[in-house]
Amino acid sequence: MRPLEPISEGRKVVLGLSFFVLFFAAWAVATLGGFVSKTFLADPITMVKDGWLLLTKFGFAADIGITIWRVVGGFVLAAIVAVPLGILMGAYKPVEAFLEPFVSFARYLPASAFVPLLILWAGIGETQKLLVIFIGSVFQIILMVAVVVGNTRRDLVEAAYTLGAKDTGIVGRVMIPMNAPEIAEILRLVLGWAWTYVIVAELIGSSSGIGHMIIDSQALLATGQMIFGIIIIGIIGLISDFLFKFLNAKLFPWRLA
């Protein structure tokens, strides 16, 4: 291996799968070998059986669908608000000076701390879940997008002015196209954080969703079900991650240039 030396796609896939194989092998040895009590950590076989039971008899597929809807809904609302504000902050220094202190302050506030207040304000319905994800995502996206847009190459901006571009043209024809791949990458990263927020929202005052199933399983010491729920979250996240990368490559091919 050499620093930053690329590897083939085939080797990348093999190495990625190898880690999962080793992880599950170590898990199986620790639990099936009796090194860890199954009361505290179910073995892989029990986890698969419990997961199948959840899907076939307890309607867990509906819980998965509800959680996905909550993540997508809250995240899309956050992106609709945050991306334009982030572009304005990055492009115009007065807007940055006006908004950055509050955004920097708000992004350190944990979304989980708002759950009791949001239950008081919005009840325990879907609005509360969406707001938790919105609050947890929106300020992060705003600041990250502002940083990316603010680092637009000055030579491209000056060249556009030389060619007769107006201020709005600089933003719409230079800043946004140049930084669109990075903005999409920011959305991909923050989507992973949104999953954390939705599970927190579902652990309190919820009657459906993956988080609700996990907290119910805790009361029964059903560690197999809890692990299955956690793994489902990881699988969905991995699929969405690859989907983001695929769409990014298709929509913004100049990123690879």
Sequence and secondary structure as in RCSB ss.txt:
>XXXX:A:sequence
MRPLEPISEGRKVVLGLSFFVLFFAAWAVATLGGFVSKTFLADPITMVKDGWLLLTKFGFAADIGITIWRVVGGF
VLAAIVAVPLGILMGAYKPVEAFLEPFVSFARYLPASAFVPLLILWAGIGETQKLLVIFIGSVFQIILMVAVVVG
NTRRDLVEAAYTLGAKDTGIVGRVMIPMNAPEIAEILRLVLGWAWTYVIVAELIGSSSGIGHMIIDSQALLATGQ
MIFGIIIIGIIGLISDFLFKFLNAKLFPWRLA
>XXXX:A:secstr
  TT    HHHHHHHHHHHHHHHHHHHHHHHHTTSS TTTS  HHHHHHHHHHHHHHS HHHHHHHHHHHHHHHH
HHHHHHHHHHHHHHHH HHHHHHHHHHHHHHTTS GGGGHHHHHHHHTTSHHHHHHHHHHHHHHHHHHHHHHHHH
T  HHHHHHHHHTT  HHHHIIIIIHHHHHHHHHHHHHHHHHHHHHHHHHHHHSS SSSHHHHHHHHHHTT HHH
HHHHHHHHHHHHHHHHHHHHHHHHHH GGGG 
